[in-house]
Amino acid sequence: MNKIPVSILGATGMVGQRFVSLLKDHPWFRVVALTGSDRSIGRPYGEACRWVLAGPMPEYARMMTVQPTEPDGESALGFSALPADLARDAEPAYARAGKAICSNASAFRMEADVPLLIPDVNPDHTRLIDAQRRNRGWKGFIVTNPNCTSTGLTMALRPVLDAFGIRRMFAVSLQAVSGAGYPGVASLDILDNVIPYIGGAEEEKVETEPRKMLGQFSDGQITPAAFIASAHTNRVAVSDGHTVCVSLELERKATPEAVRKAMEEFIFPAAVRGLPSLPDRFIEIRGEIDRPQPRKDRDAGHGMTAVVGRIRPDPIFDIKFVVLSHNTIRGAAGGAVLNAELLVAQKYLGA
């Protein structure tokens, strides 16, 4: 296939850098524009960007000139790593200009006509695009990926909900500092410390986003999953990888062995099979008593696999476990790239 020309909006930040890295030599996409803030515009990306990821900056991006965040004439798709306040105005401008946007920003996630998407969880939710275009008069559209903590959590919930139903969820997150972007949390605040508050309505996102993604699409809208959710979110001194400790009350009682089996035997929806960024395993189960751990497990499936361990009975609810996912890959740029691949497979993008 001819590679689809794409832009990366907000390319100099941490998530933008993940996009730059993941799109190097992508079989379906070709980066033709990088956008940034006023201080970066007109400069070579290699000068404007303080590269903070492991490994070198991809050579293809180094000499590209940073552009204003405005619709260009060449790209068909924009990968948005913009902050939510900037995304609120910029992303609709691209959609009005006929561009597709795969956004990591929170600005439109909970809009009724905007897909909040994990392709291997709810690929049918892309059908909201048709309603979005009708409602807003856009030639293009916006598709979002969820909050980086909601991502791995929702992946773990999908097979459990399908097999046993869920009534209530209680979750406590231990979130890496990279989730705060760069420069993120001051070292004197996070070293030797746990911060039991994350701004930007983080707890509300973890309580509401999984219910939207696990909801049912019918008659052009999403009916959220009916379970009740409560979350505590905490920032911890870990570089990458968000850990969530989850307790569930189930509709139908299940043993830890049955829950483990449901997770292990989850079958990828037909719509996502063969996508370039899809990992071999949706969930990796760790049997060790002290796993998953961010340093050891966050790169499972090249950062696209959720890792679950410590599946055991819960004396208050029914079952509890720990889930880990890579927050800037599956939970951010990698998730958005997989979203775009699904859009190509479903003929929303490309010839």
Secondary structure as UniProt FT lines:
FT   STRAND          4..9
FT   TURN            10..12
FT   HELIX           14..22
FT   TURN            23..25
FT   STRAND          29..35
FT   TURN            38..42
FT   HELIX           45..48
FT   HELIX           59..62
FT   STRAND          65..67
FT   STRAND          77..80
FT   HELIX           84..96
FT   TURN            97..98
FT   STRAND          100..103
FT   TURN            107..110
FT   TURN            112..113
FT   TURN            119..121
FT   HELIX           123..127
FT   HELIX           128..136
FT   STRAND          141..144
FT   HELIX           148..164
FT   STRAND          166..175
FT   HELIX           177..180
FT   HELIX           187..190
FT   TURN            191..192
FT   TURN            199..201
FT   HELIX           202..213
FT   STRAND          216..218
FT   TURN            219..220
FT   STRAND          221..223
FT   STRAND          228..235
FT   STRAND          242..250
FT   HELIX           256..264
FT   HELIX           270..272
FT   TURN            273..274
FT   TURN            276..277
FT   STRAND          283..286
FT   TURN            289..290
FT   HELIX           294..297
FT   TURN            298..299
FT   HELIX           300..303
FT   STRAND          306..313
FT   STRAND          319..325
FT   TURN            327..328
FT   HELIX           329..333
FT   HELIX           334..345
FT   TURN            346..347
//
